[in-house]
């Protein structure tokens, strides 16, 4: 029976027998072969058996599928030994019987360790709230500085400065690919006091450039004869057309190896900042070639890959309830977010919106999400949660930014819904008898008034009742069209929550009459009728 030999750069592989005539590959849980990598599309590619033999099909993935290192569109025939590459994963097609477990020999340890598990995270976990505020503040300042850098030299100096401020490293370096074949050449360094400039270990560079993925190398020989720990990530640009993506260099930082201070979360920070720097570097080059080619969407692609992983991958399952969320961004990155968390038998719900658009607003959205996740991990009342989130954002957000937020706590058994509305567009409860209620109780916006307090509202969702929460962008798009009566009409037309979410997005589009200028996000809770 033909099979696939699956491997990533982190080492050990596995055998995947092709029992079925179709194997769907992606990061969605409904795929046959689920691979944890944020660079993969939810339904990325498929391996199919046809009358003409086995073939691989790309399913319109964002970052592409490669056969024997060549990116393609549509489908390609597979021959014995062909290698299909999706993000950081290699699937070698073998037209022979799959070996048994006893025949598989354990792989040898490799010196460079790839933290592929980073891709399974739903966000960047920065630990306790104080440390989280500091690091998110560094990310926000880094974003502003990188976006305004006008030369490559200024960009690299800013990149290394912010990396060493955010991460426990003593020195760093940036290398660009030059010559034929392309070879990493040091373009900038920032050494520790009294030390010589850092060089990037060739083995680490080869793994990063070959796999196009960030690495944590816990033990690498240093140029002074000692052993060090290294974080390294590629500088890569994803163009708008197939085949236009490329790696232009890499950035690395170094620290002591005994013990290594680096963790997987540090790899996330490194990847986020380096992705921004890579996009900005491309913009600097484009501006040098022609002043009228400023590509904001290209600058934001690196941030979009990180941000996409912040939204829930799947909806929570509650007996007697339907729960769903939907977010449509007006650009590559957005300032809206929604989230769910189980709390014992109950459910916590959040929908937030950061003022502004673009990269800075998207990073601040990540700060808001992290602050909400941090308080959800501790017991407390919803007004207490709002106070702690506000304290965090007052330290993190610039003075000209703020956030709105709707927080709710649902008791599924009784239908009791407690909530706090922090300056957000009032959600609407549509009753089974056609009446409606606006949920306005709460207080002011977040991130502006350090001593602000909030009060808790309460309502009851009976069988057949529906809660609709929308972002401020929806209110701005629909204006007078977003009335309780209009929402009630959509609720009564829809058969289930996915259908209702699709109808609400369509109604927002119809009311706007043109491509969106703001993000549109909805969360819907529906108690199953008796």
Secondary structure by P-SEA (a helix, b strand, c coil): cbbbbccccccbbbbbbccccbbbbccccccccccccccccccccbbbbcccccccccccccccccccccccccbbbbccbbbbbcccbbbbbbccccccccccccccccccccccccccccccccccaaaaaaaaaaaaaaaaaaaacccaaaaaaaaaaaaaacccccccbbbbbbcccbbbcccbbbbccccccccccaaaaaaaaaacbbbbbccccccccccbbbbbbbbccccccccccccccbbbbbcccccccccaaaaaaaaaaaaaaaaaaaaaaaaaacccccccccccaaaaaaaaaccccbbbbbcccccbbbbbbccccccccccccccccbbbbbbbccccccaaaaaaaaaaaaaaaaaaaccccaaaaaaaaaaaaaaccccccccccccccccccccccccccccccbbbbbcccccccccccbbbbccccccbbbbbbbbbbcccbbbbbbcaaaaaaacccccaaaaaaaaaacccaaaaaaaaaaaaaaaacccccbbbbbbbbbcccc
